[in-house]
Amino acid sequence: MKYTLGVLCALTLMMSVGNSATAQRGDSFKRFDRNGDGKLTRQEFPQRIGRLFKQIDADNDGAVTRAEFQAFRKSRGKQNNRRAPRIPDTIRATLDLPYAATDNPRQRLDLLLPKTRKSTKPLPVIAFIHGGGWRNGNKTSGRSRVMRFAASGEYAGVSIGYRLTGEAIWPAQIHDCKAAIRWIRANAKKYNLDPNRIAVMGSSAGGHLVAMLGTSGDVKQLEGTLGQHKGVSSRVTCVVDLYGPSDFLTIGRYPSRLKHDSPNSPEAKLLGGAIADKKPAAREASPTTWVSADDPPFLIIHGTKDPVVPVDQSERLAEVLRKQHVQTLFIHVSEGAHGRFRSTELDRRIGLFFDRHLRGRKVDIPETPVRNDEAAAK
């Protein structure tokens, strides 16, 4: 967050305009615009925030206008004004732990540990990966998703950040997530965690990334070379996929308010071009590509009326997993849209899934649909 606020300060300075002499002297945008054409090229763009150039250049024309700067600043201001979830006194939080041996603020994770553990044994880990179309969001939001598990005294919670598409395209995102899992496993002894019981959960784009972690644990080409623990496994114990895309080559076939095959779609931003032009990358980035019989158990949750990621994406993933005899539960949210569902019954089933696969408890998990009147769309 410090980095983001610093960037906002720089953007505010650059965008300051007005009629006063002070404003005129402070019009950094005009000063950087050497040729006076009202745009900043990459060469003119301030070096200290150069990594944001692609993200601010909304139309991808290779130049940043004042309007694009204003839109970016406005969106970031709203994002930073969102209050971070309060961490209760029962939890010890260690924030912004670098997992990739870099100073990139996106390549960090938050670790939440119960101050009072129900056992002296190493704790199973539940790691959350946030959504946002691979271009927005941050790990702060993920703390609330794992907080209740850490507060129980039976689990450790982790929220993982990763590079967004304004900074890097695929496969940077899965490289980051795998490096985070390796870091957790390599540091398990230090925090009294169980390296053999690491679950992942994610929503939307995060659902896609946790599904990739679950299906590509045996795919060397997707490991990357980040961090100091390259020889450590990035496999996970189980996966909770909340309405994530699973097959980029088919996602455009189904009704959606997004044009997934468009060159401006979130998928195109991720892949570095329209799906039709990036088919090898689209295939590589699809969890369905990598499903094999040794994949971990999956719990998939999706609203039947999702207007963003068609429910067919999750149905397709479940079908492919089951064909390989991977333990798979699929819970539909009847009439549910795209979003963070608020349902005590759904929360209960997610908890039972972790109890079964992380704590070895023999529990029944209903697969019947959850009614939409028990859930609130995002």
Secondary structure, 3 states (H helix, E strand, C coil): CHHHHHHHHHHHHHHCCCCCHHHHHCCHHHHHCCCCCCEEECCCCCHHHHHHHHHHCCCCCCEEEHHHHHHHHHHHHHHHHCCCCCCCCCEEEEEEEECCCCCCCCCEEEEEEECCCCCCCCEEEEEEECCCCCCCCCHHHHHHHHHHHHHCCCCEEEEECCCCCCCCCCCHHHHHHHHHHHHHHHCHHHHCEEEEEEEEEEECHHHHHHHHHHHCCCCHHHCCCCCCCCCCCCCCCEEEEECCCCCCCCHHHCCCCCCCCCCCCHHHHHHCCCHHHCHHHHHHCCHHHHCCCCCCCEEEEEECCCCCCCHHHHHHHHHHHHHCCCCEEEEEECCCCCCCCCCHHHHHHHHHHHHHHHCCCCCCCCCCCECHHHCCCC
